[in-house]
Amino acid sequence: MSTPTVREQFLVISALGPNPMELTNILCRASSDNRCSVVTSRLTRHGECSALVLQIAGSWDALARFEVALPGLAKKHTFTVNVVRSAELEVRPQSLPYVAYVSSAYRPDIINELCQFFIDHNVELENLTCDTYQAPQTGGTMLNATFTVTLPAGTQISWLRDQFLDFSDALNLDALIEPWRPQNPM
């Protein structure tokens, strides 16, 4: 993964297809063939479908060539693709990265309730992972969700943590919010 230069521009590509390795290979090769570079990527599998999101960097003409080639690639390899021009994320040096973990019996409204809590407290969502599973002991459907969020500068952390835990208790959620830590510290 390269570090973008000031003159580079960005595309965000989301692609859906049945074969995750082929999908990733085709889009990364096409990026390289068009003199672009993959800045970030995320791939997840959802049943028989795989979702790949890529942030691609390059000069305006390289990105334009790549953008024009994508519909043909999608048709040839039977995947769907969506492309959006993007800019670098604004630097927020005073903001604090946090992670909220939630586990509970599944209810369809839990994720939107949690999102609304964070919206009401001006907390930005950076990443969300949510999975459901059958509890082996009871057979009930369970939910595990991990929200990576950014607290705005000046947030009273202990107050927000108390608000979050009270909110979670009211919804009968097992929840925790703590500072984000790198997964692979060097």
C-alpha positions as CSV (number, residue, x, y, z in Angstrom):
1,M,0.0,0.0,0.0
2,S,1.4,3.3,-1.0
3,T,1.3,6.7,0.7
4,P,-0.6,9.1,-1.5
5,T,1.1,12.3,-2.7
6,V,-0.6,15.7,-2.6
7,R,-1.5,15.6,-6.3
8,E,-3.1,12.2,-6.1
9,Q,-6.9,11.9,-6.2
10,F,-9.1,9.1,-5.0
11,L,-11.8,6.7,-6.1
12,V,-13.8,4.6,-3.7
13,I,-15.0,1.4,-5.4
14,S,-17.5,-1.0,-4.0
15,A,-17.9,-4.4,-5.8
16,L,-20.1,-7.4,-5.1
17,G,-19.5,-10.8,-6.6
18,P,-19.5,-14.5,-5.8
19,N,-15.8,-15.2,-5.8
20,P,-13.8,-13.1,-3.3
21,M,-10.3,-14.1,-4.6
22,E,-11.2,-13.4,-8.2
23,L,-12.9,-10.1,-7.4
24,T,-9.9,-8.9,-5.4
25,N,-7.4,-10.1,-8.0
26,I,-9.2,-8.5,-10.9
27,L,-9.7,-5.1,-9.3
28,C,-6.2,-4.9,-7.8
29,R,-4.6,-5.9,-11.2
30,A,-6.8,-3.4,-13.0
31,S,-5.7,-0.7,-10.5
32,S,-2.0,-1.5,-11.1
33,D,-2.5,-1.8,-14.9
34,N,-3.9,1.7,-14.9
35,R,-1.0,3.2,-12.8
36,C,-3.2,3.5,-9.7
37,S,-2.5,2.1,-6.2
38,V,-4.7,0.5,-3.6
39,V,-4.7,2.7,-0.5
40,T,-7.2,0.8,1.6
41,S,-9.3,-2.3,1.1
42,R,-11.9,-4.3,3.0
43,L,-13.4,-7.6,1.9
44,T,-16.2,-9.4,3.7
45,R,-18.3,-12.4,2.8
46,H,-22.1,-12.3,3.2
47,G,-23.5,-15.7,2.4
48,E,-22.6,-16.6,-1.2
49,C,-21.8,-12.9,-2.0
50,S,-18.5,-11.1,-1.3
51,A,-18.3,-7.3,-0.8
52,L,-15.0,-5.6,-1.6
53,V,-14.4,-1.9,-0.9
54,L,-11.3,-0.3,-2.2
55,Q,-9.8,3.2,-2.0
56,I,-7.7,3.8,-5.1
57,A,-5.2,6.6,-5.5
58,G,-3.7,8.0,-8.7
59,S,-3.4,11.0,-11.0
60,W,-6.7,12.3,-12.5
61,D,-6.0,10.8,-15.9
62,A,-5.0,7.3,-14.4
63,L,-8.2,7.3,-12.3
64,A,-10.3,8.3,-15.3
65,R,-8.9,5.4,-17.4
66,F,-9.5,3.0,-14.5
67,E,-13.1,4.4,-14.0
68,V,-13.9,3.9,-17.7
69,A,-12.6,0.3,-17.6
70,L,-14.6,-0.8,-14.6
71,P,-18.0,-1.4,-16.2
72,G,-16.4,-3.7,-18.9
73,L,-14.6,-5.7,-16.2
74,A,-17.7,-6.0,-14.1
75,K,-19.7,-7.3,-17.1
76,K,-16.9,-9.7,-18.2
77,H,-16.4,-11.2,-14.7
78,T,-20.1,-11.0,-13.5
79,F,-19.8,-8.7,-10.5
80,T,-21.5,-5.4,-9.8
81,V,-19.5,-2.2,-9.2
82,N,-20.1,1.3,-7.9
83,V,-17.6,4.1,-8.1
84,V,-17.4,7.4,-6.2
85,R,-14.8,10.1,-6.4
86,S,-13.4,10.9,-2.9
87,A,-10.9,13.0,-1.1
88,E,-8.6,12.3,1.8
89,L,-10.2,12.2,5.2
90,E,-9.7,15.4,7.1
91,V,-7.0,15.2,9.8
92,R,-8.6,15.4,13.3
93,P,-5.6,15.4,15.7
94,Q,-7.7,16.3,18.8
95,S,-10.3,13.5,18.2
96,L,-10.0,10.3,20.1
97,P,-10.5,6.8,18.6
98,Y,-12.6,4.4,20.7
99,V,-14.2,1.0,20.3
100,A,-17.6,0.0,21.5
101,Y,-18.4,-3.7,21.9
102,V,-22.0,-4.9,22.1
103,S,-23.3,-8.4,22.7
104,S,-27.0,-9.2,23.2
105,A,-29.9,-11.3,22.2
106,Y,-30.7,-10.3,18.7
107,R,-33.4,-7.7,18.0
108,P,-33.7,-5.9,14.6
109,D,-33.6,-2.4,16.1
110,I,-30.3,-2.7,18.1
111,I,-27.9,-1.4,15.5
112,N,-30.0,1.7,14.6
113,E,-30.5,2.4,18.3
114,L,-26.8,2.4,18.8
115,C,-26.2,4.5,15.8
116,Q,-28.7,7.0,17.0
117,F,-27.0,7.2,20.4
118,F,-23.7,8.0,18.7
119,I,-25.3,10.6,16.4
120,D,-27.0,12.3,19.4
121,H,-23.5,12.6,21.0
122,N,-21.7,13.8,17.8
123,V,-19.6,10.7,17.7
124,E,-18.3,9.7,14.2
125,L,-18.5,6.1,13.0
126,E,-15.3,4.8,11.4
127,N,-16.0,1.1,11.2
128,L,-18.8,-1.3,12.1
129,T,-18.7,-5.1,12.3
130,C,-21.9,-6.9,13.1
131,D,-22.6,-10.7,13.2
132,T,-25.4,-12.9,14.4
133,Y,-25.1,-16.5,15.5
134,Q,-27.1,-19.2,17.2
135,A,-26.2,-19.6,20.8
136,P,-25.2,-23.3,21.3
137,Q,-26.7,-23.5,24.8
138,T,-30.1,-22.0,24.0
139,G,-30.5,-21.9,20.3
140,G,-31.4,-18.2,20.5
141,T,-30.1,-15.7,18.0
142,M,-27.3,-13.6,19.4
143,L,-25.7,-10.4,18.1
144,N,-22.1,-9.2,18.4
145,A,-21.3,-5.7,17.1
146,T,-18.1,-3.7,17.2
147,F,-18.2,0.0,16.5
148,T,-15.0,1.9,15.9
149,V,-15.8,5.5,16.6
150,T,-14.1,8.9,16.9
151,L,-15.0,11.1,19.8
152,P,-14.9,14.8,19.0
153,A,-12.3,17.0,20.6
154,G,-13.3,18.1,24.1
155,T,-15.5,15.1,24.8
156,Q,-15.7,14.4,28.6
157,I,-14.8,10.7,28.2
158,S,-16.0,9.5,31.7
159,W,-19.4,11.2,31.1
160,L,-19.8,9.7,27.6
161,R,-18.8,6.2,28.9
162,D,-21.4,6.5,31.7
163,Q,-24.1,7.7,29.2
164,F,-23.2,4.8,26.9
165,L,-23.3,2.2,29.7
166,D,-26.6,3.5,31.0
167,F,-28.1,3.5,27.5
168,S,-26.9,-0.1,27.0
169,D,-28.3,-1.2,30.3
170,A,-31.7,0.3,29.4
171,L,-31.7,-1.8,26.2
172,N,-30.4,-4.9,28.1
173,L,-27.2,-4.9,26.1
174,D,-23.8,-6.2,27.4
175,A,-21.6,-3.4,26.3
176,L,-18.1,-1.9,26.7
177,I,-16.5,1.2,25.3
178,E,-12.7,1.7,25.5
179,P,-9.9,3.4,23.7
180,W,-9.0,2.0,20.3
181,R,-5.7,0.1,20.3
182,P,-3.7,-1.1,17.3
183,Q,-4.2,-4.8,16.7
184,N,-0.5,-5.4,15.8
185,P,1.6,-3.0,17.9
186,M,5.1,-2.7,16.6
